[in-house]
């Protein structure tokens, strides 16, 4: 079961069984021909933000933005935990114990979600830790060569 919000207004529940009833052929990458209830539709995926589950599709020359929620999203929303992903992250902590090999940022640098910020050696592997959100480097609590523990604060964001 999915819940879809179309163009930020119309909400629709989608059962996976309904989708199986459609006759769908991929004409080319991200373009489809769909037959449903003896009606023909041409659909094209224009943009897909998979992390936020937002898809923009063009169906018969009309464009729609669709926000999808699966059963896990709906459960988290029901429990009042859906806004956890939007919380501002101020501290970047060590996910595991290890050794700091390289720090790729300086105090005052602006970082975006996904930017590599440091290299951590753990279990004989080099791991690039990435920024979990956008921000400005407020302070760096470690230095190259430091041995760190799990959950130790490494970098503070503003």
N, C-alpha and C positions, 0 to 999 in steps of 0.2 A: 504494500500500500504506500502510495506517495501522495503528498499534498503539493499542488502546483499553484503558484500565485502568478497570474498572467498580467503583464503591464502594471504591476503594483496595485491591481484593483480586484480583478475577478479570481476567486479561489475555486479550485477543482480538485476532487479526490480522484486519483488514478489507481486502479487495480491492475496489477501486472497481467491478469487474465485478459483484460480489454485490449491491451497492446498486442497480445498474441493473436487476437482475432483480425488484426490489420494485415493486409497483404502488402508487404513492403519490399521494395527492390532498391538497392543502392546503385544509382545511375553512374555516379562518379564520387570521388572522395567528398564526404559531407553533403552530398546531394541525393535525395531519395524521391522515388515515385511511390505514392501510397494509395491503395484502394481500400475504402471502408464504406460499407452500406451502399455499394454501387456508385460511389462518388470518387473522383480522381483528384489527387492533391500532389503538387510538387512542393517539396520541402527542402530547405537548405539550412545547414547549421552555419550561421554567420560568425558567431563568437561563442566560446565556451570557457567560462571561468569555473573550472572543476573544483577548485578549493572552496569557493563560496557557493557552489552548486547553482550558478546562474548561467542560463543558456539563452542566446539570442538566435531565433530562427525566423526564416522567411518562408511563409506558406502561401502559395499562389500570389506572390508579389506583396503580401501584407507581412509586416515585420512585428514579431512578438518577443518580449523579454519574459522569460520564465524562471522563477525562483523555485527550486525543488527542495522538498524536505522528505527524507525517508523516515522509516518508523523509529530509528534511533534519534533523529533530530526532533521528532514529535514527542518522544518520551522525555528527552532532556528539557524541552520546552514545558511540558506538563509538570515536570519536577522543579521548574523555575531556574534551570541551569543553562538556558539557551544563550544568555548574554556572557557566559564565561569566555568565549573566544574574543569578545570585544574589550576585555579588560586590558588596561594599559600595563605593560610589563616594565617594571623599574629595575629589577635585578636579574642579571643573567647568571645562573648558577651552574656548577659542574654537574653533568649528567652521570658521571662516573669518576672514580679516582684515576689519577694519571699524572703526566708530566707536561707542563706548558712548553711547547717547542717554538711557537711563534705567535706574536700578537700583531694582528693586521690593522689595528685601529689606534688612534691617539685620542686623548682627551680633547673634546670640542668637535670631533668628527661627527658628521650626520650620517646615520645608517638607515637603511630601509630593510624591511622584512626580507629575510633570505640572504642578506649580505654576509660573506664570510668574515668573522671577527677574530678568530684565533685558531691555532692548531694545537690539538691535545693528543698526546700519545697515551694510549691505553691498550693493554693487552697486546703489545707489540704492533699496534696499528695506529696510523695517523688519522685523526678525525678532525675535520674542519667543522667547528661550531659556528652556526649561523645565527644572525639576529632574529629573535622571535617576533620582533615588531619594529616599527619606525621610531626613531628618536635621535638624541644627541648624546654622545658619550660624556657622561658626567664625571666618572672616575674609573680608573683601572686598578683593581684591588690585588693584582698578581703581577709577576714579572717573568720574563723568559727564564726557563730552567726551574721554576717552582714546582714542587710536588704538591698536588692538591687532593682534597678529599671530595667525595660525593656531596652535592648540595652546597658546597662552599661558594660564596659570592665571588664571581670573577670580575664582572663589569657592572657598573651602575649606569642606567640610562636616565635621561631627563625628558 
